[in-house]
Amino acid sequence: MENLKDFMKQMQLNSQLSLDDIPNLDLYMDQVIQLFESTFEGLKRDEQEKVLTKTMINNYAKGKLFYPIENKKYSKDHLMLIAMIYQLKGALSINDVKTTLYKLNKMVVEDNFELAKLYESYVQLADESMKQLESEMKQLIDDVEQQSETLASNDADYLQELLLVASFVNMSNYYRRAAEKMVDRIATQNDK
């Protein structure tokens, strides 16, 4: 397998909308889309894929995934919430994302909760998760190489990649299931 650091760099997992990237002024929808496109462009699988569209933002607003905007402008808090929605929807259903963020939206609106501190923690944890993933991937690649040595084939590289894909999907499913269980706990707490 090619160099792990090169592979990790190609995945561009460190693409995050940091607090420094978010302007201190409210943005119109087109500006929000432009900001997200430039920040998360490296995560797209092809040029036609859109990171964020007007329809997506309108659906998030209609679905109450974030609290209402004012004067057709999105605040810094809205951008942080939309960034979290963008990441969460990669593994969770939109309904699960709504359930997860319901109380946070309420806290921001009703309690003037300082979202920036939470968001900064979220970004730091994402960075730590990426470092952990790099370590886990190295171990998994070693395990796959050992397993593939037992397979008699002229196409050992393909079989290694197949086993890696299957392993990554399994890990993803385990983490998604854990996240869904946490969402169910949050839903129970929201109902109380």
Secondary structure as the mmCIF struct_conf table of DSSP 4:
data_model
#
loop_
_struct_conf.conf_type_id
_struct_conf.id
_struct_conf.beg_label_comp_id
_struct_conf.beg_label_asym_id
_struct_conf.beg_label_seq_id
_struct_conf.end_label_comp_id
_struct_conf.end_label_asym_id
_struct_conf.end_label_seq_id
HELX_RH_AL_P HELX_RH_AL_P1 LEU A 4 MET A 11
TURN_TY1_P TURN_TY1_P1 GLN A 12 ASN A 14
HELX_RH_3T_P HELX_RH_3T_P1 LEU A 19 ASP A 21
BEND BEND1 ILE A 22 ILE A 22
BEND BEND2 ASN A 24 LEU A 25
STRN STRN1 LEU A 27 LEU A 27
HELX_RH_AL_P HELX_RH_AL_P2 MET A 29 PHE A 40
HELX_RH_3T_P HELX_RH_3T_P2 GLU A 41 LEU A 43
BEND BEND3 ARG A 45 ASP A 46
TURN_TY1_P TURN_TY1_P2 GLU A 47 GLN A 48
BEND BEND4 VAL A 51 VAL A 51
HELX_RH_AL_P HELX_RH_AL_P3 LYS A 54 LYS A 62
TURN_TY1_P TURN_TY1_P3 GLY A 63 LYS A 64
BEND BEND5 LEU A 65 PHE A 66
HELX_LH_PP_P HELX_LH_PP_P1 TYR A 67 ILE A 69
STRN STRN2 GLU A 70 GLU A 70
TURN_TY1_P TURN_TY1_P4 ASN A 71 LYS A 72
STRN STRN3 LYS A 73 TYR A 74
HELX_RH_AL_P HELX_RH_AL_P4 LYS A 76 LEU A 88
TURN_TY1_P TURN_TY1_P5 LYS A 89 ALA A 91
BEND BEND6 LEU A 92 LEU A 92
HELX_RH_AL_P HELX_RH_AL_P5 ILE A 94 GLU A 110
BEND BEND7 ASP A 111 ASP A 111
HELX_RH_AL_P HELX_RH_AL_P6 LEU A 115 GLU A 149
TURN_TY1_P TURN_TY1_P6 THR A 150 THR A 150
BEND BEND8 LEU A 151 LEU A 151
BEND BEND9 ASN A 154 ASN A 154
HELX_RH_AL_P HELX_RH_AL_P7 ALA A 156 ASP A 191
#
